Amino acid sequence: MKNQQYYNMANIKVHLYERLTRKGKISLYLDFYPGIRDPKTKKHIRRKTIGIELYTHPKNEFEKEYNNEMRNKAEAIKGMYLKSIINEEYGFLDDGKQKADFLDYFYEIAKSKGNKWIMVYFHFDKFTAGKCTFGDLNPDLCQKFSHYLLNTKQLKNKEKKLSQNSASAYFRTFRAILKKCYKEKHIRENINDFLDGIKENDVKKEYLTLEEVKLLANSVCEIPVLKSAVLFSCLTGLRISDIISLKWDHITASSANEFIIRKCLQKGKKEETIPISTETLAFCGERDSGIVFKGLKRTMIYAPLKNWIESAGIRKHITFHCFRHTNATLLLSSGIEIYTVSKMLSHENVKTTQIYANLVDKKKIEAANAISLIEQN
């Protein structure tokens, strides 16, 4: 039953063969030598069904004609696979890959990456009017997308323009998908070599001084769990999403007076180990089961947080994320070296932490200029 013909070019062999199934039909398969990498699963395979079945014992002319037609189609499919493999071998563009839907590919990856990737996907989908193949990708189209990001409105608030820093972050994400496309050989040209990034605007990172943190600690908050979460964030640098989802199972004792948090942080998507002091642990309350900060909700970090900060006499524009900035600046101001702070904050690159070091340096300059022996007129 087997078709023994082989194609042999550049040591590539594609074999079409037939096998009797349990249902009594003939199923057609392709055999690859050497094996190939499946474009979807990325796994190395030697065999692949092509989804065609034949009549084992054709009873009439119709069934005979059907078998002949399906065998011809199977030969055509074999030829397509061989062409794709040869193109891959010699670096030629493959027509099949070029015509594949880039937006489908983008969406599948974005779903596994998180909200920012999804937002970038929706912007690119809007920019291309829902049509873009891998063959459509080129430096000119991608650079035009950067201009689109700089001038478009937000998706959630269509009355408000997308900020330059958001455009910069979105375009970095888009360039990451282009890098992945090139690495996986969906495109032959490294388009990123021809693209200019979007420059970020310097944004003031607001934070609290140690005196202001102490002021909050000694002030009354109408929502006790919010106060505990805020002070916990100041001492750990954890984001609100990670504090809300923090469970007692994540906190373990490493020794008599030392504790650690082992948790998969939402942004990094990987488990991190964060040491905490007994003073920090005290803000978690009595050890229990389940969620640590029971009753804490995102809605509390808006108006209730703002009202509490104002009642404490702090006149800065403080969001919950500012407590992460506070943790970084307090550590650096205390003399903790930058690489340790970077690890404490789970930064992938120490350059991210350097921003906080620059804030501390500015405060030192302000402190130095505050002392003057010259009389002011």
Secondary structure by P-SEA (a helix, b strand, c coil): cccccccccccbbbbbbcccccccbbbbbbbbccccccccccccccccccccccccccccaaaaaaaaaaaaaaaaaaaaaaaaaaaaaacccccccccccaaaaaaaaaaaccaaaaaaaaaaaaaaccccccccccaaaaaaaaaaaacccccccccccccaaaaaaaaaaaaaaaaaaaaacccccccccccccccccccccccccaaaaaaaaacccccaaaaaaaaaaaaccccaaaaaaccccccccccccbbbbbcccccccbbbbbbbcaaaaaaaccccccccccccccccccaaaaaaaaaaccccccccaaaaaaaaaaaaaacccaaaaaaaacccccccaaaaaaaaaaaaaaaaacccccccc
